[in-house]
Amino acid sequence: MSSKKERKIEADNVNLGFQIAPMIDVVFVIMLFFMVMAGAVKKEMELKSQLPGMAPASLDAPQEMPDEIIVGVEEAGYVTLNEEEFDSPTDKKLPNFTATLMRLKQEADNRNAKVIVTIEAEEQATYERVIDVLNALTVAKVSNVTFSVGGDAGF
């Protein structure tokens, strides 16, 4: 019995000392992390920007403002251009709407002005009708288009 007791006491008193190998592994992992991350650091650059205000170069020359057109797509399928109704709600081609857009685009091009179209679709308007409006804008070669949902009803 005494031999078992001695062995247990000897096993408890064994001092492993300071283990350097795991510390070296940790240092290498940290060093590897910083080496990899050093390449991912983004360089800060100065962005050249001008604040809004008076244009210094040509104050006398009149500047053309873009033409803004508001196209409404109603829940019932009606399409309006600046609150004027065009075509029937079942007409997919929208010929009168397209012809008016083409005329407005041509007039803006003659004056070197941009045409900006805002589509205000009612919340329950069908996607198909919005696509019909986008097709008409494509035929008229209008490319500056933004969307607004709900119009003035929500405010």
C-alpha positions, 0 to 999 in steps of 0.5 A: 500500500505504501508504494501506491501512495508514494507514486501518487505523491511523486506524480503531484510534485512533478514541475513541468516548468515554463513551456516556451514552445506554445508561446513561440507558436502564439507569437508566430500566429500574431506576427502572421496576422499583422503581416497579412493585415499590413497589406490590407490597410487602405491608403487615405487620399484627398478627394477633390470636391467643390462646395456648392456656391457661385461658379468662379469662371463664368458668372454671366453665362446662363446655365440650363436647368434640367427639365424634370418630368413627373410620371405618375402610375396609378393603381387603376393603370392610368399613366400621367405626365405632369398630372396630365393623363395619357392613353387608356389603362389597358394600352401597353404601348402607350403611343400618346405618352411615348410621342409626348416623351419623344417631343419633350426629349427632342426639345430638351436636346435642342436646348442642350438640357437634361431630361430627368424623369421621376416615376411616382408609382402608387403603392398598389400599381402593377409592376407590369404598368411600371415596365410599360412606362419604362419601355416608353422611356426607352423608346424616347431615349430618356435615361435619367430616371428615378423612382418614388413610391406613394407620391403625395398621398403619404405626406 
